[in-house]
């Protein structure tokens, strides 16, 4: 393992949290001309009727805050690019988070409560959730997960339930970021309700895969000796399929941007505060860009703590550019699952040898 020292891993965990908090602080101070009106509008004691799309406490505030970002991002090619690049990243991150939370070594961690994960990621961004919550918790539970077969195991019924849940997540992402008009107006009315649908689904995942696990467990032979290996193989393949879907969406987003009218240099100019003030509609895209950067950084730190050699983080960075960060994360997760599968098989072979002696 590239980083085996517990002190070094603790330092990476601390660095990860500091990175996430720094990005969040920067976002809240970098575009005040854009953020402050949203806070004044959505954090009042009683929402205005036109801002109250769903009568559910907390979720109504989240929808009110997020809705303008999604609407305003559709106004520019830059914003649509960021939406199309960030939105597919949500599904791999949620899938990986649910998988890691389902491992017996990570039971009772904050990751295992998907309503909390959804609430945290939607209110701060997935680029904050990954470095602040996901990376430190996986570092903390790594010794339990890596050292025993039981620690990394997930029942076959839970794996099937998670895959079904992942399909639902993709549906939520598709609803939220389905192709729509490029100019915000009356005909762009799909955004408010698609936002509501997506947020409600994300917060309901816990109440979907938990009963699904129980129901599927009734139909699966719990005494099947190959069940654990089947579960790991299925997870590995699911990671690879998710990587392929994410890569396809990645190129769709790039293709759409290159056929737009926004010059590439505007993305780099948006790092200048004066330029964002002059082009206020670049502010939501700029926020999503940093959310994307935070998610990439969180993915890199997770890969770094799991890496077997320097080639693993380097491969992640290269694949992030070639096939998207979400796909790069899924490819590493598939490699990790294959490694855990080989470890379990080696333990099984050792037990067989002891029995034959």
ZAFIPA-987528 format. One record per residue (C-alpha): residue in one letter; x negated, y, z. Coordinates in steps of 0.02 Angstrom, whole numbers, plus 32768, in hexadecimal, padded with zeros to 4 digits. Layout:
AXYZ;...
***
This chain:
X800080008000;X7FC080AC7FCF;X7FF380FE8075;X7FF7807E8101;X7FC880ED8195;X806081188200;X801881C48228;X800581EB816E;X80B881B2814D;X80F5821F81DC;X809882B1818F;X80EC829180E7;X8194828B813E;X817183318192;X8137837A80ED;X81D4833A8099;X8247838F8118;X81E38430810D;X81EF842C804F;X82AB84168050;X82C8849F80D1;X825285158072;X82B184FB7FCF;X835785198025;X831685B88079;X82CF85F67FD4;X837385D77F78;X83D586377FFC;X836186CD7FEC;X832E86CA7F35;X83D786F87EE9;X843787597F6E;X849387C07EEB;X84E4871E7EB2;X84F486BC7F54;X853A87417FC8;X85DF87587F6B;X85FC869C7F73;X85E286998030;X8655872E804A;X86DA86DB7FE0;X86D386288023;X86A2863980DA;X873086AA8111;X87A886648196;X883286498116;X88128626805E;X8870868A7FDC;X88F586237F7F;X8890862A7EDD;X87F785E27F37;X885185567F93;X885584C77F15;X886684387F92;X88B784408040;X883183D88095;X87C7842A811E;X870D843C80F4;X872683F98044;X878B84948017;X86F485008047;X867C84927FE6;X86E8849D7F4A;X86F785597F5E;X863A856D7F68;X860A84F07EE1;X868E851F7E62;X864085C67E2F;X859585747E16;X85DF84F47D9D;X864A85757D44;X85C185F67D35;X854285747CFC;X85AF854F7C64;X859786027C29;X84E485E87BEF;X847F85637B96;X840385697C27;X848E85467CA4;X84D884B87C3C;X842A846B7C2C;X8415846C7CE9;X84C284207D02;X849F83977C85;X83F583707CD1;X842883787D87;X84D183227D7F;X849382767D47;X841182807DD3;X84A082777E52;X84D181C47E26;X842381757E39;X840381D17EDC;X84AB819E7F26;X849080EA7EED;X83E180E17F36;X841C81317FD7;X84AB80B47FEA;X843980217FC3;X83B580568041;X843A807980C4;X84807FC980A8;X83DC7F7280D1;X83E37F24817D;X83457F7F81B1;X839A80268192;X8440800281E9;X847F808D825A;X841981138201;X846A81B381C3;X845C816D8112;X84DA80E6813C;X8561816C8151;X858481A0809F;X8603822780D0;X8575827D812D;X850082688097;X858382AD8022;X85A883408095;X84F0836A80AB;X84C383587FF2;X855983BB7FB5;X853F844B8030;X848384588018;X845D83FF7F73;X841583547F4D;X836B83A87F41;X837B83CC7FFB;X83CD8327802C;X834182BB7FE4;X82AB830D803B;X8304833B80DD;X836D829F80FE;X8346820E8088;X8287820F8087;X826D82208145;X82EF819A816D;X82A6811D80F0;X81F8813D8138;X823B811E81E8;X828C807981B7;X8204803E8140;X81AC7FCE81BF;X824F7F7181E2;X82777F628129;X81CD7F3180E9;X81907EB6816C;X821E7E39816E;X828F7DED80EB;X83267E0E815A;X82FC7EC78169;X830A7EE680AD;X839B7E70808C;X84467EA4804E;X84D57E298041;X850D7DF97F92;X85BC7E387FB8;X85777EE37FE8;X85107EEA7F48;X85AA7ECA7EDE;X86097F4D7F43;X857D7FCC7F2A;X857B7FAD7E6E;X86367FCA7E65;X861E80667ECD;X8595809F7E56;X860E80927DC4;X868581017E26;X85F7817D7E44;X85D381837D89;X868B81A47D6D;X868482347DEA;X85EB827D7D93;X863E826B7CE9;X86DB82C27D27;X8678834F7D75;X8603836F7CE4;X866B83367C50;X864D839D7BB3;X86BD84367BB5;X86C984E47B6A;X862A85497B6D;X868485E87B9E;X86DA85F57C46;X879286217C33;X884085DC7C40;X881585477BD2;X878885197C47;X880484E67CCF;X87B884367CD7;X872B84747D49;X878E84967DEA;X87EA83F07DF1;X8755838B7DB3;X86F183D87E41;X877783A57EBD;X878082F37E78;X86C382DE7E7E;X86AF831F7F30;X873E82B57F73;X86F882187F20;X864982387F63;X868B824D8014;X86F581B08004;X866A81387FD1;X865780F38081;X870F80C78084;X86FF80727FDA;X866980007FE5;X86857FCA809A;X872E7F77807D;X86F07F3A7FD4;X86617EE1802B;X86DB7E89809F;X874F7E568011;X86C37E167FA2;X86767DBB8035;X87127D518040;X86F77D107F8F;X863A7CF57F95;X85F17C577FE0;X85917C958076;X85307BF18080;X84E57C017FD3;X84297BF07FE9;X84017C5F7F53;X84757CEB7F8B;X83EB7D5E7FCB;X83837D497F2D;X841B7D627EBF;X84427E047F1C;X83917E457F03;X838F7E187E4A;X84377E6B7E31;X83FA7F097E88;X835C7F0D7E1E;X83C37EFF7D7E;X843F7F837DBB;X83AF7FFC7DD8;X83717FE07D27;X841E7FF77CDA;X843380997D3C;X838980D27CFC;X83C180B37C49;X846581127C5D;X840C81A37CAF;X838A81AC7C25;X841381B47BA1;X846982457BFA;X83C1829B7C0F;X83A582A17B54;X845882D77B33;X8438836E7BA2;X839483987B4C;X83E383847AA0;X846E83FC7ACF;X83F3847F7B0E;X8385847A7A73;X841E849C7A08;X844F85327A73;X841E85E87A66;X83BD86027B09;X82FF860D7AEE;X829685937B54;X823086237B9B;X82CC86627BF5;X82BD85CD7C6A;X821086077C9E;X824186BF7CA4;X82CD86917D1C;X824886787DA3;X823987377DA5;X82B887867E19;X82CC881F7DAA;X82F687B37D14;X837C87567D77;X83C887FA7DB0;X83CD88337CFB;X8418878B7CC6;X848787657D5B;X84D586CD7D07;X842A86787D0F;X843786767DCD;X84A285D77DDA;X8430857E7D60;X839A85B57DC6;X83E9856C7E63;X840884C77E0B;X835784C87DC6;X830F84D07E76;X8388844B7EAF;X834283E07E23;X828F84077E57;X82B783D97F0B;X830283337ED4;X8269830C7E6A;X81F783367EFE;X825D82C97F74;X825582397EF8;X8199824E7EE7;X817E824D7FA3;X81E881B07FB5;X8184815B7F2B;X80E381957F7C;X810D81448023;X813B80A27FCA;X80AF80A27F48;X803680107F38;X7FB7807A7ED9;X7FA181297E94;X7FEC80E87DF1;X809C80E37E3D;X80B0819E7E60;X805881C87DBD;X80D081577D5E;X816381A97DB6;X812882567D7D;X810D821E7CC9;X81B581C57CC0;X820B825D7D0E;X81D982C07C74;X81F882367BF5;X829B81EA7C31;X82D5825C7CC1;X82AF825D7D7C;X834A81F67DA1;X8312816C7D2B;X826181737D72;X82A7815D7E22;X831180C87DEB;X827E80757D92;X821580807E2F;X82A7803E7E96;X82B47FA97E1E;X81FA7F877E30;X820B7F907EED;X829D7F167EEC;X82377E9D7E82;X81AA7EAB7F00;X82207E867F91;X82667DF37F2F;X81B87DA97F17;X81957DC17FD0;X82337D628000;X82097CD87F84;X815A7CC97FCC;X81A37CB4807A;X82177C2D8037;X81887BD17FE5;X81227BDA8085;X81B27B9080E9;X81C47B02806B;X810B7AD9807B;X81187AD48139;X81AC7A5E8130;X815279E680BA;X80BA79D9812B;
***
